[in-house]
Amino acid sequence: LPIALRPPAASAPAAPVPIAPTPPAAGERPSGNSVATAPIATPWRTQARLSMGTSAPASTATAAAPATASSPPRKRGRPRKHPRSDNANKKSHKARWYEHLEEVKAYHSQHGTIDINIKKAADANEKKKLARLKRWLGDQAILLHQFNALQSGEATPGKNKLRFSEAQKRHLVALGVTPMAERKDKYAKWQDNLDKLKAYKEEHGSADIEISKVSEEQRDDMHSLQGWLRSQRLHLYKAQNGKPNSLTEEQRTQLTDLGVEPCDRVPIAEREHHLGNYTFDQLFEKLEKFKEVNGHVEVPVGNRKHPEKNPPEWSKALVSWNTKLRENFVKFRNGETQNKNLPGYLDSERIARLSKIGFRFEVNRRETWDYRAAEWLTYYSKNGTHPTLDESPVGRWVRRTRHNYWLKQEDPENYKGPLTDERVEKLRSWGFDFGRRLPKEVLQERKGWEERFQELVEYKEQHGNVDVPQSIKGLGTWVHHQRRHYRHLKRGESGGPLTKERIERLVALGFKWITRKSPAGRSKHGLQ
């Protein structure tokens, strides 16, 4: 037993034995003269609690093993944490830095500049990548400025160490990165765009930007400036109608003095065809009326130049609604979430109602020739007449088939369209009417591919580029057709008169296959 617990000897009187101090009561200051009434030692953890003025739990005092006053306290550290498995593959800051540097070098070798233009991205993934790379370059420009300030003594080191080295500085300077004190705020960027607009007006005499008036090198900047000007006109429209906008009074005055006028069209959310203005039942009723008049629910996109040619009961709201229904059908099938507040939301009941009136949720944008031919044959067998040449899918197919037939009759050796000899015989056996032949004057006015190519060469000599607008009749239409034939070839379809040799000749001339207005430019086909 410990000395404090040994009973005194029987032959000799009991001698005073030193015992451990008694813990003070709650709220009482410890005293050096306090003496314990029971000779029981206290564990070292309990002693630490008592020294801090806290009471020990009862279980600790009773269950703990007794220890001598001279025994050292037992050291108990925190249990060692097992390293996380995901940190094993985590790259260091330096490794990630050099990965970003290689990406910037690759962009520089491809485009000849480190001024990253996000609008040149081919798809959404590349757009996110370029945006991230542009932010990284901005951060490095700020770090480069701070590093130079520390080296020159203009700034003193702060609490946190600057994670930047001399080697990193050499890499950035070699690429042409210039130091930047801080990022430009939105008001500074707004002022920069206003200064560019002033310079454009001084040069061309008007604040209405026309891309055709600037050189090839300035077109990307002018496209950005044109988008900025469009948004400012919209904000002026909102300010004029007392709606919330992001322009200050001074900015509105500067734009007005420069000759910028508010936009003359209603914002999208307030237009008649906006889906937020309708319910599902209202649009479903419109679609039923469309079917009663036209016999189908294939709502065409519509003719902007000639609205009178659109079928009866046609509306742009139906076009937008049909597109949204097909998008949400894919989400419904994959179990993805939909916006329940819009009329395009789909559930099992709505899908059944739409399928009952013949609505097709899965439609190939370019139906096969045989599918349209069977659709025409069904209509002809039922009604005994040809369908009207309206903007319906069958009507457009009839017009294209007649047009291809006479192109084939005009030059059968060089014709490479979808209308083969076998298909011509099949249509004749069904009683298809190919219409009348085009007048000789019209056929004589048509120019071949080589003649149009020579006109394109002359256009480049005169204007310095081959970006022919479609407003130029003849050559502009021909250029548009070449881009369309090229997209067909990329999809594995017939490219018409466009062969591989002709593609190489156009590329050597500087021909661009993708424009901002083309479907590929809007990342629908993903072409490069």
Contacts in CASP RR format, 6 or more apart in sequence:
PFRMAT RR
TARGET T0000
AUTHOR 0000-0000-0000
METHOD contacts of the structure
MODEL  1
LPIALRPPAASAPAAPVPIAPTPPAAGERPSGNSVATAPIATPWRTQARL
SMGTSAPASTATAAAPATASSPPRKRGRPRKHPRSDNANKKSHKARWYEH
LEEVKAYHSQHGTIDINIKKAADANEKKKLARLKRWLGDQAILLHQFNAL
QSGEATPGKNKLRFSEAQKRHLVALGVTPMAERKDKYAKWQDNLDKLKAY
KEEHGSADIEISKVSEEQRDDMHSLQGWLRSQRLHLYKAQNGKPNSLTEE
QRTQLTDLGVEPCDRVPIAEREHHLGNYTFDQLFEKLEKFKEVNGHVEVP
VGNRKHPEKNPPEWSKALVSWNTKLRENFVKFRNGETQNKNLPGYLDSER
IARLSKIGFRFEVNRRETWDYRAAEWLTYYSKNGTHPTLDESPVGRWVRR
TRHNYWLKQEDPENYKGPLTDERVEKLRSWGFDFGRRLPKEVLQERKGWE
ERFQELVEYKEQHGNVDVPQSIKGLGTWVHHQRRHYRHLKRGESGGPLTK
ERIERLVALGFKWITRKSPAGRSKHGLQ
2 41 0 8 1.000
2 66 0 8 1.000
2 68 0 8 1.000
3 17 0 8 1.000
4 17 0 8 1.000
4 18 0 8 1.000
4 19 0 8 1.000
4 20 0 8 1.000
4 39 0 8 1.000
4 41 0 8 1.000
4 69 0 8 1.000
5 39 0 8 1.000
8 14 0 8 1.000
8 15 0 8 1.000
17 39 0 8 1.000
19 35 0 8 1.000
19 36 0 8 1.000
19 39 0 8 1.000
20 36 0 8 1.000
20 39 0 8 1.000
20 40 0 8 1.000
20 41 0 8 1.000
20 42 0 8 1.000
20 69 0 8 1.000
21 30 0 8 1.000
21 32 0 8 1.000
21 34 0 8 1.000
21 35 0 8 1.000
21 36 0 8 1.000
22 34 0 8 1.000
22 35 0 8 1.000
22 36 0 8 1.000
22 37 0 8 1.000
23 30 0 8 1.000
23 42 0 8 1.000
23 50 0 8 1.000
23 55 0 8 1.000
23 56 0 8 1.000
24 30 0 8 1.000
24 31 0 8 1.000
24 34 0 8 1.000
24 50 0 8 1.000
24 53 0 8 1.000
26 55 0 8 1.000
30 50 0 8 1.000
30 51 0 8 1.000
30 53 0 8 1.000
40 66 0 8 1.000
41 66 0 8 1.000
41 67 0 8 1.000
41 68 0 8 1.000
41 69 0 8 1.000
42 50 0 8 1.000
42 56 0 8 1.000
42 61 0 8 1.000
43 60 0 8 1.000
43 64 0 8 1.000
43 65 0 8 1.000
43 67 0 8 1.000
44 67 0 8 1.000
44 73 0 8 1.000
44 74 0 8 1.000
45 60 0 8 1.000
45 73 0 8 1.000
46 56 0 8 1.000
46 60 0 8 1.000
46 61 0 8 1.000
46 64 0 8 1.000
49 55 0 8 1.000
49 56 0 8 1.000
50 56 0 8 1.000
91 99 0 8 1.000
93 163 0 8 1.000
97 168 0 8 1.000
100 133 0 8 1.000
100 136 0 8 1.000
101 171 0 8 1.000
103 129 0 8 1.000
103 133 0 8 1.000
104 114 0 8 1.000
104 133 0 8 1.000
104 136 0 8 1.000
104 137 0 8 1.000
104 175 0 8 1.000
105 175 0 8 1.000
107 114 0 8 1.000
107 116 0 8 1.000
107 130 0 8 1.000
107 133 0 8 1.000
108 114 0 8 1.000
108 175 0 8 1.000
111 117 0 8 1.000
111 120 0 8 1.000
114 137 0 8 1.000
114 175 0 8 1.000
114 176 0 8 1.000
114 177 0 8 1.000
116 130 0 8 1.000
116 133 0 8 1.000
116 134 0 8 1.000
116 137 0 8 1.000
117 130 0 8 1.000
117 220 0 8 1.000
118 127 0 8 1.000
118 130 0 8 1.000
118 131 0 8 1.000
118 134 0 8 1.000
119 220 0 8 1.000
119 223 0 8 1.000
119 224 0 8 1.000
120 130 0 8 1.000
120 220 0 8 1.000
121 127 0 8 1.000
121 129 0 8 1.000
121 130 0 8 1.000
122 523 0 8 1.000
122 526 0 8 1.000
122 527 0 8 1.000
122 528 0 8 1.000
123 523 0 8 1.000
123 526 0 8 1.000
124 523 0 8 1.000
137 177 0 8 1.000
138 180 0 8 1.000
138 183 0 8 1.000
140 168 0 8 1.000
140 172 0 8 1.000
140 177 0 8 1.000
141 177 0 8 1.000
141 178 0 8 1.000
141 179 0 8 1.000
141 180 0 8 1.000
142 179 0 8 1.000
142 180 0 8 1.000
142 181 0 8 1.000
142 182 0 8 1.000
142 183 0 8 1.000
143 162 0 8 1.000
143 163 0 8 1.000
143 164 0 8 1.000
144 164 0 8 1.000
144 169 0 8 1.000
144 172 0 8 1.000
144 173 0 8 1.000
144 177 0 8 1.000
144 178 0 8 1.000
144 179 0 8 1.000
144 180 0 8 1.000
145 179 0 8 1.000
145 180 0 8 1.000
145 181 0 8 1.000
146 155 0 8 1.000
146 162 0 8 1.000
146 164 0 8 1.000
147 162 0 8 1.000
147 164 0 8 1.000
147 169 0 8 1.000
148 179 0 8 1.000
149 155 0 8 1.000
150 156 0 8 1.000
150 157 0 8 1.000
150 162 0 8 1.000
184 192 0 8 1.000
190 251 0 8 1.000
193 225 0 8 1.000
193 228 0 8 1.000
194 254 0 8 1.000
194 255 0 8 1.000
194 258 0 8 1.000
196 221 0 8 1.000
196 225 0 8 1.000
197 207 0 8 1.000
197 209 0 8 1.000
197 225 0 8 1.000
197 229 0 8 1.000
197 258 0 8 1.000
197 260 0 8 1.000
198 258 0 8 1.000
200 207 0 8 1.000
200 209 0 8 1.000
200 222 0 8 1.000
200 225 0 8 1.000
201 207 0 8 1.000
201 258 0 8 1.000
204 210 0 8 1.000
204 213 0 8 1.000
207 229 0 8 1.000
207 258 0 8 1.000
207 259 0 8 1.000
207 260 0 8 1.000
209 222 0 8 1.000
209 225 0 8 1.000
209 226 0 8 1.000
209 229 0 8 1.000
211 219 0 8 1.000
211 222 0 8 1.000
211 223 0 8 1.000
211 226 0 8 1.000
212 469 0 8 1.000
214 222 0 8 1.000
216 464 0 8 1.000
216 465 0 8 1.000
216 467 0 8 1.000
223 516 0 8 1.000
229 260 0 8 1.000
230 263 0 8 1.000
232 247 0 8 1.000
232 255 0 8 1.000
232 260 0 8 1.000
233 260 0 8 1.000
233 261 0 8 1.000
233 262 0 8 1.000
233 263 0 8 1.000
234 262 0 8 1.000
234 263 0 8 1.000
234 267 0 8 1.000
235 245 0 8 1.000
235 246 0 8 1.000
235 247 0 8 1.000
236 245 0 8 1.000
236 247 0 8 1.000
236 252 0 8 1.000
236 255 0 8 1.000
236 256 0 8 1.000
236 260 0 8 1.000
236 261 0 8 1.000
236 262 0 8 1.000
236 263 0 8 1.000
237 262 0 8 1.000
237 263 0 8 1.000
237 267 0 8 1.000
238 244 0 8 1.000
238 245 0 8 1.000
238 267 0 8 1.000
239 245 0 8 1.000
239 247 0 8 1.000
239 252 0 8 1.000
239 262 0 8 1.000
240 262 0 8 1.000
247 255 0 8 1.000
268 274 0 8 1.000
269 276 0 8 1.000
272 316 0 8 1.000
272 317 0 8 1.000
273 315 0 8 1.000
273 316 0 8 1.000
273 317 0 8 1.000
273 319 0 8 1.000
273 320 0 8 1.000
274 317 0 8 1.000
275 283 0 8 1.000
275 317 0 8 1.000
275 320 0 8 1.000
275 321 0 8 1.000
275 324 0 8 1.000
275 342 0 8 1.000
275 343 0 8 1.000
275 344 0 8 1.000
276 342 0 8 1.000
276 343 0 8 1.000
277 317 0 8 1.000
278 317 0 8 1.000
278 321 0 8 1.000
278 343 0 8 1.000
279 343 0 8 1.000
280 343 0 8 1.000
280 344 0 8 1.000
280 345 0 8 1.000
280 350 0 8 1.000
282 343 0 8 1.000
283 317 0 8 1.000
283 318 0 8 1.000
283 321 0 8 1.000
283 343 0 8 1.000
284 353 0 8 1.000
284 354 0 8 1.000
286 313 0 8 1.000
286 315 0 8 1.000
286 317 0 8 1.000
286 318 0 8 1.000
287 297 0 8 1.000
287 299 0 8 1.000
287 318 0 8 1.000
287 321 0 8 1.000
287 357 0 8 1.000
287 359 0 8 1.000
288 357 0 8 1.000
289 313 0 8 1.000
290 297 0 8 1.000
290 299 0 8 1.000
290 311 0 8 1.000
290 313 0 8 1.000
290 314 0 8 1.000
290 318 0 8 1.000
291 297 0 8 1.000
291 357 0 8 1.000
293 311 0 8 1.000
293 312 0 8 1.000
293 313 0 8 1.000
294 311 0 8 1.000
294 312 0 8 1.000
294 313 0 8 1.000
294 392 0 8 1.000
296 392 0 8 1.000
297 357 0 8 1.000
297 358 0 8 1.000
297 359 0 8 1.000
298 360 0 8 1.000
298 392 0 8 1.000
298 393 0 8 1.000
299 314 0 8 1.000
299 318 0 8 1.000
299 319 0 8 1.000
299 322 0 8 1.000
300 310 0 8 1.000
300 311 0 8 1.000
300 314 0 8 1.000
300 319 0 8 1.000
300 391 0 8 1.000
300 392 0 8 1.000
300 393 0 8 1.000
301 319 0 8 1.000
301 391 0 8 1.000
302 310 0 8 1.000
302 314 0 8 1.000
302 316 0 8 1.000
302 319 0 8 1.000
302 391 0 8 1.000
303 309 0 8 1.000
303 310 0 8 1.000
303 391 0 8 1.000
309 390 0 8 1.000
309 391 0 8 1.000
310 391 0 8 1.000
311 390 0 8 1.000
311 391 0 8 1.000
311 392 0 8 1.000
321 343 0 8 1.000
321 344 0 8 1.000
322 359 0 8 1.000
324 342 0 8 1.000
324 343 0 8 1.000
324 344 0 8 1.000
325 344 0 8 1.000
325 346 0 8 1.000
325 354 0 8 1.000
325 359 0 8 1.000
325 361 0 8 1.000
326 361 0 8 1.000
326 362 0 8 1.000
326 363 0 8 1.000
328 338 0 8 1.000
328 344 0 8 1.000
328 345 0 8 1.000
328 346 0 8 1.000
329 346 0 8 1.000
329 351 0 8 1.000
329 361 0 8 1.000
329 362 0 8 1.000
331 337 0 8 1.000
331 338 0 8 1.000
331 346 0 8 1.000
332 338 0 8 1.000
332 346 0 8 1.000
332 347 0 8 1.000
332 351 0 8 1.000
338 344 0 8 1.000
338 345 0 8 1.000
338 346 0 8 1.000
339 345 0 8 1.000
351 361 0 8 1.000
354 361 0 8 1.000
355 361 0 8 1.000
366 491 0 8 1.000
366 493 0 8 1.000
367 393 0 8 1.000
369 418 0 8 1.000
369 423 0 8 1.000
372 393 0 8 1.000
372 394 0 8 1.000
372 397 0 8 1.000
373 397 0 8 1.000
373 423 0 8 1.000
373 426 0 8 1.000
373 427 0 8 1.000
375 393 0 8 1.000
375 394 0 8 1.000
375 397 0 8 1.000
376 386 0 8 1.000
376 387 0 8 1.000
376 394 0 8 1.000
376 397 0 8 1.000
376 398 0 8 1.000
376 432 0 8 1.000
377 430 0 8 1.000
379 387 0 8 1.000
379 394 0 8 1.000
380 386 0 8 1.000
380 387 0 8 1.000
380 430 0 8 1.000
380 431 0 8 1.000
386 398 0 8 1.000
386 433 0 8 1.000
387 394 0 8 1.000
387 395 0 8 1.000
387 398 0 8 1.000
388 395 0 8 1.000
389 395 0 8 1.000
389 398 0 8 1.000
389 399 0 8 1.000
401 419 0 8 1.000
401 427 0 8 1.000
401 432 0 8 1.000
401 434 0 8 1.000
402 434 0 8 1.000
402 435 0 8 1.000
404 415 0 8 1.000
404 417 0 8 1.000
404 418 0 8 1.000
404 419 0 8 1.000
405 419 0 8 1.000
405 424 0 8 1.000
405 434 0 8 1.000
406 434 0 8 1.000
406 437 0 8 1.000
406 438 0 8 1.000
407 415 0 8 1.000
407 417 0 8 1.000
408 415 0 8 1.000
408 417 0 8 1.000
408 419 0 8 1.000
408 424 0 8 1.000
409 437 0 8 1.000
410 443 0 8 1.000
414 497 0 8 1.000
416 494 0 8 1.000
416 495 0 8 1.000
416 496 0 8 1.000
416 497 0 8 1.000
417 494 0 8 1.000
417 495 0 8 1.000
417 496 0 8 1.000
418 494 0 8 1.000
427 434 0 8 1.000
447 455 0 8 1.000
449 497 0 8 1.000
449 502 0 8 1.000
452 474 0 8 1.000
452 475 0 8 1.000
452 478 0 8 1.000
453 502 0 8 1.000
453 505 0 8 1.000
453 506 0 8 1.000
455 475 0 8 1.000
455 478 0 8 1.000
456 466 0 8 1.000
456 468 0 8 1.000
456 475 0 8 1.000
456 478 0 8 1.000
456 479 0 8 1.000
456 509 0 8 1.000
456 511 0 8 1.000
457 509 0 8 1.000
459 466 0 8 1.000
459 468 0 8 1.000
459 475 0 8 1.000
460 466 0 8 1.000
460 509 0 8 1.000
460 510 0 8 1.000
465 510 0 8 1.000
466 479 0 8 1.000
466 509 0 8 1.000
466 510 0 8 1.000
466 511 0 8 1.000
466 512 0 8 1.000
467 512 0 8 1.000
467 515 0 8 1.000
468 475 0 8 1.000
468 476 0 8 1.000
468 479 0 8 1.000
469 476 0 8 1.000
470 476 0 8 1.000
470 477 0 8 1.000
470 479 0 8 1.000
470 480 0 8 1.000
482 498 0 8 1.000
482 506 0 8 1.000
482 511 0 8 1.000
483 513 0 8 1.000
483 514 0 8 1.000
483 515 0 8 1.000
483 518 0 8 1.000
485 495 0 8 1.000
485 496 0 8 1.000
485 497 0 8 1.000
485 498 0 8 1.000
486 495 0 8 1.000
486 498 0 8 1.000
486 503 0 8 1.000
486 513 0 8 1.000
487 518 0 8 1.000
487 519 0 8 1.000
487 520 0 8 1.000
487 525 0 8 1.000
487 527 0 8 1.000
488 494 0 8 1.000
488 495 0 8 1.000
488 496 0 8 1.000
489 495 0 8 1.000
489 498 0 8 1.000
490 525 0 8 1.000
490 527 0 8 1.000
491 525 0 8 1.000
513 520 0 8 1.000
513 527 0 8 1.000
514 520 0 8 1.000
514 521 0 8 1.000
514 527 0 8 1.000
514 528 0 8 1.000
515 521 0 8 1.000
516 522 0 8 1.000
519 525 0 8 1.000
520 526 0 8 1.000
520 527 0 8 1.000
END
